[in-house]
Amino acid sequence: MTDRSNRIAAVIVAAGKGTRMGSANRKQYMMLGDRPVLAHTLLLFEKCDAIEEIFLVIPGDDDRFCKKAIIDPLRPDKPVHLVSGGATRQESVFNALKTIDGSFGLLVIHDGVRPLVKIDRITECVKVAEKYGSCILGIRASDTIKTVDEHNRVIVTVNRHMIRMAQTPQAFSYDLILTAHVAAQKKAYVGTDDAELVEMCGHNIVVIPGDPYNIKITTPEDLKLAEALLAYR
């Protein structure tokens, strides 16, 4: 039997509708420079030596389009598997977990609309997760953080030195992230990222420095910023 414990795969989540973009086109397919946003993201994981295979989670009816517009032009050397997404990001990741079905020991989960992540951050995230079972990227808060009530009145000022704004990639052992998703599903709980579900299972997650340029493209302004950052690179 093949030892799967050392195999590492990426799960790129790109099944969102992108309603905040204010466009008929899904944000992951919008052009960023000479190629779609999602193609930039896919190319980075194709170039990362730590990743063996890639699972691309997309809207269920986009298989043919995604293969023609995103995958084929890149001519990737690594296998790229298409997975149908769910109604939420969490469901989309869970669909990928069920598709993978334990064939990889470590998974690196990344937002498809973060096309500027640095390859060295992916590699470091993998190394730490291999040692501790989990790792996420996070950047320090530069602004003062306030907790407010439902009327937007300040309750308390949070110590920003203890705050990290979570990014992706987030890497976990397959067994750990599957257990976390199954537990969340049983509780009908929807988290804001995969790390939150793992936290709920009592697992301590290691945070390593992220990158302020590793932005998530959600609005037209984000796309303009990404274009400027890409040109700067």
CORSUL-V638763 format. One record per residue. RES is the residue in one letter. PHI is phi in degrees with one decimal (NA if undefined). D_CENTER is the distance of its C-alpha to the mean C-alpha in Angstrom with 2 decimals. Layout:
BEGIN
res=(RES & RES)
phi=(PHI & PHI)
d_center=(D_CENTER & D_CENTER)
END
This chain:
BEGIN
res=(M & T & D & R & S & N & R & I & A & A & V & I & V & A & A & G & K & G & T & R & M & G & S & A & N & R & K & Q & Y & M & M & L & G & D & R & P & V & L & A & H & T & L & L & L & F & E & K & C & D & A & I & E & E & I & F & L & V & I & P & G & D & D & D & R & F & C & K & K & A & I & I & D & P & L & R & P & D & K & P & V & H & L & V & S & G & G & A & T & R & Q & E & S & V & F & N & A & L & K & T & I & D & G & S & F & G & L & L & V & I & H & D & G & V & R & P & L & V & K & I & D & R & I & T & E & C & V & K & V & A & E & K & Y & G & S & C & I & L & G & I & R & A & S & D & T & I & K & T & V & D & E & H & N & R & V & I & V & T & V & N & R & H & M & I & R & M & A & Q & T & P & Q & A & F & S & Y & D & L & I & L & T & A & H & V & A & A & Q & K & K & A & Y & V & G & T & D & D & A & E & L & V & E & M & C & G & H & N & I & V & V & I & P & G & D & P & Y & N & I & K & I & T & T & P & E & D & L & K & L & A & E & A & L & L & A & Y & R)
phi=(NA & -70.7 & -77.6 & -97.9 & -64.6 & -96.9 & -83.0 & -125.7 & -127.9 & -103.1 & -115.2 & -99.6 & -94.9 & -142.9 & -104.3 & -74.1 & -87.8 & 67.1 & -64.7 & -73.9 & -74.5 & 68.1 & -134.7 & -71.0 & -82.6 & -66.9 & -61.5 & -69.2 & -103.6 & -70.4 & -74.2 & -128.2 & 68.3 & -95.3 & -152.3 & -63.5 & -51.5 & -63.8 & -65.5 & -59.5 & -63.4 & -59.5 & -62.8 & -63.8 & -75.1 & -63.9 & -82.3 & -79.0 & -64.6 & -72.6 & -98.2 & -93.0 & -140.1 & -127.1 & -111.8 & -102.8 & -95.9 & -133.2 & -55.9 & -57.1 & -98.7 & -103.9 & -54.0 & -64.0 & -62.7 & -64.4 & -63.5 & -75.0 & -93.7 & -110.5 & -80.4 & -57.6 & -61.7 & -82.2 & 48.3 & -67.1 & -81.1 & -85.8 & -63.2 & -119.5 & -103.8 & -92.4 & -124.7 & -75.3 & -77.9 & -108.8 & -71.7 & -129.4 & -59.5 & -61.8 & -64.3 & -63.9 & -63.7 & -62.3 & -61.0 & -65.6 & -60.5 & -68.1 & -66.7 & -67.6 & 51.3 & 78.4 & -77.5 & -132.1 & -83.0 & -135.7 & -118.8 & -112.7 & -98.6 & -141.0 & -72.2 & -63.0 & -100.5 & -115.4 & -85.6 & -114.1 & -63.4 & -86.1 & -61.1 & -66.4 & -73.0 & -62.8 & -62.1 & -66.5 & -60.6 & -63.9 & -58.9 & -68.7 & -65.5 & -63.0 & -83.7 & -111.4 & 92.3 & -160.9 & -165.6 & -132.3 & -92.0 & -154.3 & -114.1 & -69.4 & -81.2 & -96.0 & -92.1 & -72.6 & -103.6 & -115.9 & -94.7 & -121.8 & -92.1 & -67.3 & -103.0 & 62.3 & -97.6 & -65.7 & -95.4 & -159.2 & -96.0 & -86.5 & -69.1 & -67.2 & -68.2 & -101.4 & -98.9 & -130.1 & -89.2 & -70.2 & -124.3 & -116.0 & -74.5 & -128.8 & -113.8 & -145.7 & -64.4 & -58.7 & -61.4 & -66.7 & -71.0 & -66.2 & -58.3 & -64.6 & -69.2 & -64.1 & -63.5 & -65.3 & -64.1 & -64.2 & -90.0 & 55.7 & -102.3 & -115.7 & -93.3 & -93.4 & -154.4 & -68.9 & -59.7 & -61.3 & -66.9 & -68.2 & -56.8 & -63.2 & -89.0 & 85.8 & -90.4 & -80.6 & -106.2 & -86.1 & -109.9 & -114.0 & -58.7 & -90.1 & -142.8 & -61.8 & -84.4 & -82.2 & -82.5 & -99.1 & -81.6 & -122.9 & -124.3 & -57.8 & -65.8 & -62.5 & -65.0 & -63.9 & -64.2 & -62.6 & -62.0 & -66.9 & -66.5 & -65.4 & -65.8 & -65.7 & -67.5)
d_center=(30.68 & 27.74 & 25.97 & 22.29 & 21.45 & 20.69 & 18.62 & 14.98 & 12.57 & 9.10 & 7.37 & 5.95 & 5.97 & 8.72 & 11.40 & 12.05 & 15.56 & 15.09 & 18.37 & 18.25 & 18.46 & 22.02 & 22.16 & 23.00 & 20.37 & 16.75 & 14.75 & 12.61 & 16.10 & 17.81 & 19.37 & 18.28 & 21.25 & 22.33 & 19.45 & 16.89 & 13.62 & 11.74 & 14.35 & 13.66 & 10.04 & 11.51 & 14.38 & 12.72 & 11.52 & 14.97 & 16.59 & 15.04 & 17.84 & 16.01 & 14.20 & 16.71 & 15.26 & 12.35 & 11.63 & 10.79 & 10.60 & 12.80 & 15.65 & 18.42 & 20.98 & 19.11 & 19.55 & 22.52 & 21.32 & 17.97 & 19.92 & 22.54 & 20.71 & 17.46 & 18.08 & 21.85 & 22.31 & 20.11 & 22.13 & 19.59 & 21.30 & 18.65 & 18.53 & 15.96 & 16.04 & 15.53 & 14.65 & 15.80 & 13.58 & 15.11 & 16.42 & 13.50 & 9.74 & 11.00 & 13.47 & 11.22 & 9.41 & 13.03 & 14.36 & 12.40 & 13.73 & 17.13 & 17.08 & 16.34 & 19.03 & 19.19 & 19.61 & 17.21 & 17.59 & 14.23 & 10.70 & 7.76 & 4.52 & 1.91 & 3.00 & 6.37 & 8.24 & 7.53 & 10.26 & 11.98 & 10.19 & 13.14 & 13.67 & 15.53 & 12.68 & 10.80 & 14.28 & 15.15 & 12.19 & 13.40 & 16.96 & 16.68 & 14.94 & 17.72 & 20.22 & 19.09 & 16.97 & 13.86 & 12.35 & 9.95 & 10.32 & 12.55 & 15.14 & 18.63 & 19.97 & 22.75 & 24.15 & 26.16 & 24.37 & 26.50 & 26.22 & 28.14 & 29.77 & 29.81 & 32.36 & 30.28 & 32.69 & 31.51 & 31.59 & 30.59 & 29.22 & 26.45 & 26.73 & 24.04 & 24.50 & 22.87 & 19.87 & 16.41 & 13.89 & 10.52 & 7.63 & 4.52 & 4.97 & 6.56 & 9.28 & 11.93 & 15.09 & 15.17 & 18.06 & 16.61 & 13.44 & 15.74 & 18.36 & 16.21 & 15.18 & 18.81 & 20.16 & 18.22 & 19.40 & 22.92 & 22.91 & 21.49 & 19.06 & 15.94 & 13.70 & 11.46 & 8.61 & 8.83 & 10.73 & 13.29 & 14.21 & 14.79 & 16.85 & 18.92 & 19.97 & 21.43 & 19.31 & 19.12 & 15.81 & 16.21 & 14.75 & 15.15 & 15.60 & 12.81 & 13.92 & 15.28 & 14.82 & 11.01 & 11.29 & 9.45 & 12.03 & 13.48 & 17.21 & 19.78 & 20.22 & 16.64 & 17.32 & 20.60 & 19.20 & 16.73 & 19.84 & 21.78 & 19.35 & 19.13 & 22.93 & 23.26 & 21.48)
END
